[in-house]
Amino acid sequence: AGNLKHPLPPLTDVVLRAIQAARKTAENAINLKRVEDQVNNAVIAANKAA
């Protein structure tokens, strides 16, 4: 196995920060989805009660 002509660059602070930001964004999206579901359920319940 020869050396790669284009070795992968080491993980820099910039890359790590980007990964962390992406993770946080994904977590926020999951949390938002949960909130939306709760809101939808509340709306459905309110409509049934009305």
C-alpha distance matrix in Angstrom:
0.0 3.8 6.7 8.8 11.8 14.1 13.5 15.9 19.2 20.5 23.3 26.3 30.0 30.5 27.8 29.1 32.6 31.8 30.3 33.5 35.7 34.2 34.7 38.2 38.9 37.8 40.0 42.9 42.5 42.7 45.7 47.3 46.9 48.7 51.5 51.9 52.3 54.9 56.8 56.7 58.1 60.8 61.8 62.0 64.2 66.4 66.9 67.9 70.3 71.8
3.8 0.0 3.7 6.4 8.7 11.6 11.4 14.5 17.4 19.2 22.3 25.0 28.7 29.1 26.8 28.4 31.8 31.0 30.0 33.2 35.3 33.9 34.8 38.2 38.8 38.0 40.4 43.1 42.8 43.3 46.2 47.7 47.5 49.5 52.1 52.4 53.1 55.7 57.4 57.4 59.0 61.6 62.5 62.9 65.1 67.1 67.6 68.8 71.2 72.6
6.7 3.7 0.0 3.8 6.3 8.6 8.0 11.2 13.9 15.7 19.0 21.5 25.3 25.7 23.5 25.3 28.6 28.0 27.2 30.4 32.4 31.3 32.3 35.6 36.3 35.8 38.1 40.6 40.6 41.2 44.1 45.5 45.6 47.6 50.0 50.5 51.3 53.8 55.4 55.7 57.3 59.7 60.6 61.3 63.4 65.3 66.0 67.3 69.5 70.8
8.8 6.4 3.8 0.0 3.8 5.4 5.4 8.6 11.7 14.1 17.1 19.6 23.3 23.3 21.0 23.1 26.3 25.2 24.6 28.0 29.7 28.5 29.7 33.0 33.4 33.0 35.5 37.9 37.6 38.5 41.4 42.6 42.7 44.9 47.2 47.5 48.5 51.1 52.5 52.7 54.5 56.9 57.6 58.3 60.6 62.4 62.9 64.4 66.7 67.8
11.8 8.7 6.3 3.8 0.0 3.8 6.1 9.5 12.0 15.0 18.1 20.0 23.8 23.3 21.4 24.0 26.8 25.7 25.6 29.0 30.4 29.3 31.0 34.1 34.2 34.1 36.8 38.9 38.6 39.8 42.7 43.6 43.8 46.2 48.4 48.5 49.7 52.4 53.5 53.7 55.8 58.1 58.6 59.4 61.8 63.5 63.9 65.5 67.8 68.8
14.1 11.6 8.6 5.4 3.8 0.0 3.8 6.4 8.7 12.0 14.9 16.6 20.3 19.7 17.8 20.5 23.2 22.0 22.1 25.5 26.7 25.7 27.6 30.5 30.7 30.7 33.4 35.4 35.2 36.6 39.3 40.2 40.6 43.0 45.0 45.2 46.5 49.1 50.2 50.5 52.6 54.8 55.4 56.3 58.7 60.2 60.7 62.5 64.7 65.6
13.5 11.4 8.0 5.4 6.1 3.8 0.0 3.8 6.3 9.0 12.1 14.3 18.0 18.0 16.0 18.2 21.2 20.5 20.2 23.4 25.1 24.3 25.7 28.8 29.3 29.3 31.7 33.9 34.0 35.1 37.8 39.0 39.4 41.6 43.6 44.2 45.4 47.8 49.1 49.6 51.5 53.6 54.4 55.4 57.6 59.2 59.9 61.5 63.6 64.7
15.9 14.5 11.2 8.6 9.5 6.4 3.8 0.0 3.8 6.4 8.8 11.3 14.9 14.8 12.4 14.6 17.7 16.8 16.4 19.7 21.4 20.6 22.0 25.0 25.6 25.6 28.0 30.2 30.3 31.5 34.0 35.3 35.8 37.9 39.9 40.5 41.8 44.2 45.4 46.0 47.9 50.0 50.8 51.9 54.0 55.6 56.4 58.0 60.0 61.2
19.2 17.4 13.9 11.7 12.0 8.7 6.3 3.8 0.0 3.8 6.5 8.1 11.8 11.9 10.2 12.5 15.3 15.0 15.2 18.1 19.8 19.6 21.1 23.8 24.6 25.1 27.3 29.3 29.8 31.2 33.4 34.6 35.6 37.6 39.4 40.2 41.7 43.8 45.0 45.8 47.8 49.6 50.5 51.8 53.9 55.3 56.2 58.0 59.8 60.9
20.5 19.2 15.7 14.1 15.0 12.0 9.0 6.4 3.8 0.0 3.8 5.9 9.6 10.8 9.2 10.4 13.6 14.1 13.9 16.3 18.5 18.8 19.7 22.3 23.6 24.2 25.9 28.0 29.0 30.1 32.1 33.7 34.8 36.5 38.2 39.4 40.8 42.7 44.0 45.1 46.9 48.6 49.8 51.1 52.9 54.4 55.6 57.3 58.9 60.1
23.3 22.3 19.0 17.1 18.1 14.9 12.1 8.8 6.5 3.8 0.0 3.8 6.8 8.0 6.0 6.6 10.0 10.7 10.3 12.5 14.9 15.3 16.1 18.5 20.1 20.7 22.3 24.4 25.5 26.6 28.5 30.1 31.3 32.9 34.6 35.8 37.4 39.1 40.4 41.7 43.4 45.0 46.3 47.7 49.4 50.8 52.1 53.8 55.4 56.6
26.3 25.0 21.5 19.6 20.0 16.6 14.3 11.3 8.1 5.9 3.8 0.0 3.8 5.3 5.2 6.2 8.5 9.9 10.7 12.4 14.2 15.4 16.7 18.4 19.9 21.2 22.7 24.3 25.7 27.3 28.7 30.1 31.8 33.4 34.7 36.0 37.9 39.4 40.5 42.0 43.9 45.2 46.4 48.1 49.8 50.9 52.3 54.2 55.6 56.7
30.0 28.7 25.3 23.3 23.8 20.3 18.0 14.9 11.8 9.6 6.8 3.8 0.0 3.8 5.5 5.1 6.0 8.5 9.8 10.4 12.0 14.0 15.2 16.2 18.0 19.8 20.9 22.2 24.0 25.6 26.7 28.1 30.1 31.6 32.6 34.1 36.1 37.4 38.4 40.1 42.0 43.1 44.3 46.2 47.8 48.8 50.3 52.3 53.5 54.5
30.5 29.1 25.7 23.3 23.3 19.7 18.0 14.8 11.9 10.8 8.0 5.3 3.8 0.0 3.8 5.5 5.1 6.2 8.7 9.9 10.4 12.2 14.2 15.3 16.3 18.3 19.9 20.9 22.3 24.4 25.6 26.5 28.5 30.4 31.3 32.4 34.6 36.1 36.8 38.4 40.6 41.7 42.6 44.6 46.3 47.2 48.6 50.7 52.0 52.9
27.8 26.8 23.5 21.0 21.4 17.8 16.0 12.4 10.2 9.2 6.0 5.2 5.5 3.8 0.0 3.8 5.4 5.0 6.2 8.7 9.8 10.5 12.3 14.2 15.2 16.5 18.4 19.9 20.9 22.7 24.4 25.5 27.0 28.9 30.2 31.3 33.2 34.9 35.9 37.2 39.2 40.6 41.6 43.3 45.1 46.3 47.5 49.5 51.0 51.9
29.1 28.4 25.3 23.1 24.0 20.5 18.2 14.6 12.5 10.4 6.6 6.2 5.1 5.5 3.8 0.0 3.8 5.4 5.0 6.2 8.6 9.8 10.5 12.3 14.1 15.3 16.5 18.3 19.9 21.2 22.6 24.1 25.8 27.3 28.6 30.1 31.8 33.3 34.5 36.0 37.8 39.1 40.4 42.1 43.7 44.9 46.4 48.2 49.5 50.7
32.6 31.8 28.6 26.3 26.8 23.2 21.2 17.7 15.3 13.6 10.0 8.5 6.0 5.1 5.4 3.8 0.0 3.8 5.4 5.1 6.1 8.5 9.8 10.4 12.1 14.1 15.2 16.3 18.2 19.9 20.9 22.1 24.2 25.8 26.7 28.2 30.3 31.6 32.4 34.2 36.1 37.2 38.4 40.3 41.9 42.8 44.4 46.4 47.6 48.6
31.8 31.0 28.0 25.2 25.7 22.0 20.5 16.8 15.0 14.1 10.7 9.9 8.5 6.2 5.0 5.4 3.8 0.0 3.8 5.5 5.0 6.1 8.6 9.8 10.4 12.2 14.2 15.2 16.3 18.4 19.9 20.7 22.5 24.5 25.5 26.5 28.6 30.3 31.1 32.5 34.6 35.9 36.8 38.6 40.5 41.4 42.7 44.8 46.2 47.1
30.3 30.0 27.2 24.6 25.6 22.1 20.2 16.4 15.2 13.9 10.3 10.7 9.8 8.7 6.2 5.0 5.4 3.8 0.0 3.8 5.4 5.1 6.2 8.6 9.8 10.5 12.3 14.2 15.2 16.6 18.4 19.8 21.1 22.9 24.4 25.6 27.2 29.0 30.2 31.5 33.3 34.8 36.0 37.5 39.3 40.6 41.9 43.7 45.2 46.3
33.5 33.2 30.4 28.0 29.0 25.5 23.4 19.7 18.1 16.3 12.5 12.4 10.4 9.9 8.7 6.2 5.1 5.5 3.8 0.0 3.8 5.4 5.1 6.2 8.5 9.8 10.5 12.2 14.1 15.4 16.5 18.1 20.0 21.3 22.5 24.2 25.9 27.2 28.5 30.1 31.8 33.0 34.5 36.2 37.6 38.9 40.5 42.2 43.5 44.7
35.7 35.3 32.4 29.7 30.4 26.7 25.1 21.4 19.8 18.5 14.9 14.2 12.0 10.4 9.8 8.6 6.1 5.0 5.4 3.8 0.0 3.8 5.4 5.1 6.1 8.6 9.8 10.4 12.2 14.3 15.2 16.2 18.3 20.0 20.8 22.1 24.3 25.7 26.5 28.2 30.2 31.3 32.4 34.3 35.9 36.9 38.4 40.4 41.6 42.6
34.2 33.9 31.3 28.5 29.3 25.7 24.3 20.6 19.6 18.8 15.3 15.4 14.0 12.2 10.5 9.8 8.5 6.1 5.1 5.4 3.8 0.0 3.8 5.4 5.0 6.2 8.6 9.8 10.4 12.4 14.2 15.1 16.5 18.6 19.9 20.8 22.7 24.5 25.5 26.7 28.7 30.2 31.2 32.8 34.7 35.8 37.0 39.0 40.5 41.5
34.7 34.8 32.3 29.7 31.0 27.6 25.7 22.0 21.1 19.7 16.1 16.7 15.2 14.2 12.3 10.5 9.8 8.6 6.2 5.1 5.4 3.8 0.0 3.8 5.4 5.1 6.2 8.6 9.8 10.7 12.4 14.1 15.4 16.9 18.5 19.9 21.4 23.0 24.4 25.8 27.4 28.9 30.3 31.7 33.3 34.8 36.2 37.8 39.3 40.6
38.2 38.2 35.6 33.0 34.1 30.5 28.8 25.0 23.8 22.3 18.5 18.4 16.2 15.3 14.2 12.3 10.4 9.8 8.6 6.2 5.1 5.4 3.8 0.0 3.8 5.4 5.0 6.1 8.5 9.9 10.5 12.1 14.2 15.4 16.4 18.1 20.0 21.2 22.3 24.1 25.8 26.9 28.4 30.2 31.6 32.7 34.4 36.2 37.4 38.6
38.9 38.8 36.3 33.4 34.2 30.7 29.3 25.6 24.6 23.6 20.1 19.9 18.0 16.3 15.2 14.1 12.1 10.4 9.8 8.5 6.1 5.0 5.4 3.8 0.0 3.8 5.4 5.1 6.1 8.7 9.8 10.3 12.3 14.3 15.2 16.2 18.4 20.0 20.7 22.2 24.3 25.5 26.5 28.3 30.1 31.1 32.4 34.4 35.8 36.8
37.8 38.0 35.8 33.0 34.1 30.7 29.3 25.6 25.1 24.2 20.7 21.2 19.8 18.3 16.5 15.3 14.1 12.2 10.5 9.8 8.6 6.2 5.1 5.4 3.8 0.0 3.8 5.4 5.0 6.3 8.7 9.8 10.6 12.6 14.4 15.2 16.7 18.7 20.0 21.0 22.8 24.5 25.6 27.0 28.8 30.3 31.5 33.1 34.8 36.0
40.0 40.4 38.1 35.5 36.8 33.4 31.7 28.0 27.3 25.9 22.3 22.7 20.9 19.9 18.4 16.5 15.2 14.2 12.3 10.5 9.8 8.6 6.2 5.0 5.4 3.8 0.0 3.8 5.4 5.1 6.2 8.6 9.9 10.8 12.5 14.3 15.6 16.9 18.5 20.0 21.4 22.9 24.5 25.9 27.3 28.8 30.4 31.9 33.2 34.7
42.9 43.1 40.6 37.9 38.9 35.4 33.9 30.2 29.3 28.0 24.4 24.3 22.2 20.9 19.9 18.3 16.3 15.2 14.2 12.2 10.4 9.8 8.6 6.1 5.1 5.4 3.8 0.0 3.8 5.4 5.0 6.0 8.5 9.9 10.4 12.1 14.2 15.3 16.3 18.1 19.9 20.9 22.3 24.1 25.6 26.7 28.3 30.2 31.3 32.5
42.5 42.8 40.6 37.6 38.6 35.2 34.0 30.3 29.8 29.0 25.5 25.7 24.0 22.3 20.9 19.9 18.2 16.3 15.2 14.1 12.2 10.4 9.8 8.5 6.1 5.0 5.4 3.8 0.0 3.8 5.4 5.0 6.2 8.7 9.9 10.4 12.3 14.3 15.1 16.2 18.4 19.9 20.8 22.3 24.2 25.5 26.6 28.5 30.1 31.2
42.7 43.3 41.2 38.5 39.8 36.6 35.1 31.5 31.2 30.1 26.6 27.3 25.6 24.4 22.7 21.2 19.9 18.4 16.6 15.4 14.3 12.4 10.7 9.9 8.7 6.3 5.1 5.4 3.8 0.0 3.8 5.4 5.1 6.5 8.8 9.9 10.8 12.7 14.4 15.4 16.8 18.7 20.1 21.2 22.8 24.5 25.9 27.3 28.9 30.4
45.7 46.2 44.1 41.4 42.7 39.3 37.8 34.0 33.4 32.1 28.5 28.7 26.7 25.6 24.4 22.6 20.9 19.9 18.4 16.5 15.2 14.2 12.4 10.5 9.8 8.7 6.2 5.0 5.4 3.8 0.0 3.8 5.4 5.1 6.4 8.7 10.0 10.8 12.5 14.3 15.5 16.7 18.5 20.1 21.2 22.7 24.5 26.0 27.1 28.6
47.3 47.7 45.5 42.6 43.6 40.2 39.0 35.3 34.6 33.7 30.1 30.1 28.1 26.5 25.5 24.1 22.1 20.7 19.8 18.1 16.2 15.1 14.1 12.1 10.3 9.8 8.6 6.0 5.0 5.4 3.8 0.0 3.8 5.4 5.0 6.1 8.6 9.8 10.4 12.1 14.2 15.2 16.3 18.2 19.8 20.8 22.3 24.3 25.5 26.6
46.9 47.5 45.6 42.7 43.8 40.6 39.4 35.8 35.6 34.8 31.3 31.8 30.1 28.5 27.0 25.8 24.2 22.5 21.1 20.0 18.3 16.5 15.4 14.2 12.3 10.6 9.9 8.5 6.2 5.1 5.4 3.8 0.0 3.8 5.4 5.1 6.2 8.7 9.8 10.4 12.3 14.2 15.2 16.4 18.3 19.8 20.9 22.5 24.3 25.5
48.7 49.5 47.6 44.9 46.2 43.0 41.6 37.9 37.6 36.5 32.9 33.4 31.6 30.4 28.9 27.3 25.8 24.5 22.9 21.3 20.0 18.6 16.9 15.4 14.3 12.6 10.8 9.9 8.7 6.5 5.1 5.4 3.8 0.0 3.8 5.4 5.1 6.3 8.7 9.9 10.7 12.4 14.3 15.4 16.6 18.4 20.0 21.2 22.6 24.3
51.5 52.1 50.0 47.2 48.4 45.0 43.6 39.9 39.4 38.2 34.6 34.7 32.6 31.3 30.2 28.6 26.7 25.5 24.4 22.5 20.8 19.9 18.5 16.4 15.2 14.4 12.5 10.4 9.9 8.8 6.4 5.0 5.4 3.8 0.0 3.8 5.4 5.1 6.2 8.6 9.8 10.5 12.3 14.2 15.2 16.4 18.3 20.0 20.9 22.3
51.9 52.4 50.5 47.5 48.5 45.2 44.2 40.5 40.2 39.4 35.8 36.0 34.1 32.4 31.3 30.1 28.2 26.5 25.6 24.2 22.1 20.8 19.9 18.1 16.2 15.2 14.3 12.1 10.4 9.9 8.7 6.1 5.1 5.4 3.8 0.0 3.8 5.4 5.0 6.0 8.5 9.8 10.4 12.2 14.1 15.1 16.3 18.3 19.8 20.8
52.3 53.1 51.3 48.5 49.7 46.5 45.4 41.8 41.7 40.8 37.4 37.9 36.1 34.6 33.2 31.8 30.3 28.6 27.2 25.9 24.3 22.7 21.4 20.0 18.4 16.7 15.6 14.2 12.3 10.8 10.0 8.6 6.2 5.1 5.4 3.8 0.0 3.8 5.4 5.1 6.1 8.6 9.8 10.5 12.2 14.1 15.3 16.5 18.3 19.8
54.9 55.7 53.8 51.1 52.4 49.1 47.8 44.2 43.8 42.7 39.1 39.4 37.4 36.1 34.9 33.3 31.6 30.3 29.0 27.2 25.7 24.5 23.0 21.2 20.0 18.7 16.9 15.3 14.3 12.7 10.8 9.8 8.7 6.3 5.1 5.4 3.8 0.0 3.8 5.4 5.1 6.2 8.6 9.9 10.5 12.2 14.2 15.3 16.4 18.2
56.8 57.4 55.4 52.5 53.5 50.2 49.1 45.4 45.0 44.0 40.4 40.5 38.4 36.8 35.9 34.5 32.4 31.1 30.2 28.5 26.5 25.5 24.4 22.3 20.7 20.0 18.5 16.3 15.1 14.4 12.5 10.4 9.8 8.7 6.2 5.0 5.4 3.8 0.0 3.8 5.4 5.0 6.2 8.6 9.8 10.4 12.2 14.2 15.2 16.3
56.7 57.4 55.7 52.7 53.7 50.5 49.6 46.0 45.8 45.1 41.7 42.0 40.1 38.4 37.2 36.0 34.2 32.5 31.5 30.1 28.2 26.7 25.8 24.1 22.2 21.0 20.0 18.1 16.2 15.4 14.3 12.1 10.4 9.9 8.6 6.0 5.1 5.4 3.8 0.0 3.8 5.4 5.1 6.1 8.6 9.8 10.5 12.3 14.2 15.2
58.1 59.0 57.3 54.5 55.8 52.6 51.5 47.9 47.8 46.9 43.4 43.9 42.0 40.6 39.2 37.8 36.1 34.6 33.3 31.8 30.2 28.7 27.4 25.8 24.3 22.8 21.4 19.9 18.4 16.8 15.5 14.2 12.3 10.7 9.8 8.5 6.1 5.1 5.4 3.8 0.0 3.8 5.4 5.1 6.1 8.5 9.8 10.6 12.2 14.2
60.8 61.6 59.7 56.9 58.1 54.8 53.6 50.0 49.6 48.6 45.0 45.2 43.1 41.7 40.6 39.1 37.2 35.9 34.8 33.0 31.3 30.2 28.9 26.9 25.5 24.5 22.9 20.9 19.9 18.7 16.7 15.2 14.2 12.4 10.5 9.8 8.6 6.2 5.0 5.4 3.8 0.0 3.8 5.4 5.1 6.1 8.6 9.9 10.4 12.1
61.8 62.5 60.6 57.6 58.6 55.4 54.4 50.8 50.5 49.8 46.3 46.4 44.3 42.6 41.6 40.4 38.4 36.8 36.0 34.5 32.4 31.2 30.3 28.4 26.5 25.6 24.5 22.3 20.8 20.1 18.5 16.3 15.2 14.3 12.3 10.4 9.8 8.6 6.2 5.1 5.4 3.8 0.0 3.8 5.4 5.0 6.1 8.6 9.8 10.4
62.0 62.9 61.3 58.3 59.4 56.3 55.4 51.9 51.8 51.1 47.7 48.1 46.2 44.6 43.3 42.1 40.3 38.6 37.5 36.2 34.3 32.8 31.7 30.2 28.3 27.0 25.9 24.1 22.3 21.2 20.1 18.2 16.4 15.4 14.2 12.2 10.5 9.9 8.6 6.1 5.1 5.4 3.8 0.0 3.8 5.4 5.1 6.2 8.6 9.9
64.2 65.1 63.4 60.6 61.8 58.7 57.6 54.0 53.9 52.9 49.4 49.8 47.8 46.3 45.1 43.7 41.9 40.5 39.3 37.6 35.9 34.7 33.3 31.6 30.1 28.8 27.3 25.6 24.2 22.8 21.2 19.8 18.3 16.6 15.2 14.1 12.2 10.5 9.8 8.6 6.1 5.1 5.4 3.8 0.0 3.8 5.4 5.1 6.2 8.6
66.4 67.1 65.3 62.4 63.5 60.2 59.2 55.6 55.3 54.4 50.8 50.9 48.8 47.2 46.3 44.9 42.8 41.4 40.6 38.9 36.9 35.8 34.8 32.7 31.1 30.3 28.8 26.7 25.5 24.5 22.7 20.8 19.8 18.4 16.4 15.1 14.1 12.2 10.4 9.8 8.5 6.1 5.0 5.4 3.8 0.0 3.8 5.4 5.0 6.1
66.9 67.6 66.0 62.9 63.9 60.7 59.9 56.4 56.2 55.6 52.1 52.3 50.3 48.6 47.5 46.4 44.4 42.7 41.9 40.5 38.4 37.0 36.2 34.4 32.4 31.5 30.4 28.3 26.6 25.9 24.5 22.3 20.9 20.0 18.3 16.3 15.3 14.2 12.2 10.5 9.8 8.6 6.1 5.1 5.4 3.8 0.0 3.8 5.4 5.1
67.9 68.8 67.3 64.4 65.5 62.5 61.5 58.0 58.0 57.3 53.8 54.2 52.3 50.7 49.5 48.2 46.4 44.8 43.7 42.2 40.4 39.0 37.8 36.2 34.4 33.1 31.9 30.2 28.5 27.3 26.0 24.3 22.5 21.2 20.0 18.3 16.5 15.3 14.2 12.3 10.6 9.9 8.6 6.2 5.1 5.4 3.8 0.0 3.8 5.5
70.3 71.2 69.5 66.7 67.8 64.7 63.6 60.0 59.8 58.9 55.4 55.6 53.5 52.0 51.0 49.5 47.6 46.2 45.2 43.5 41.6 40.5 39.3 37.4 35.8 34.8 33.2 31.3 30.1 28.9 27.1 25.5 24.3 22.6 20.9 19.8 18.3 16.4 15.2 14.2 12.2 10.4 9.8 8.6 6.2 5.0 5.4 3.8 0.0 3.8
71.8 72.6 70.8 67.8 68.8 65.6 64.7 61.2 60.9 60.1 56.6 56.7 54.5 52.9 51.9 50.7 48.6 47.1 46.3 44.7 42.6 41.5 40.6 38.6 36.8 36.0 34.7 32.5 31.2 30.4 28.6 26.6 25.5 24.3 22.3 20.8 19.8 18.2 16.3 15.2 14.2 12.1 10.4 9.9 8.6 6.1 5.1 5.5 3.8 0.0
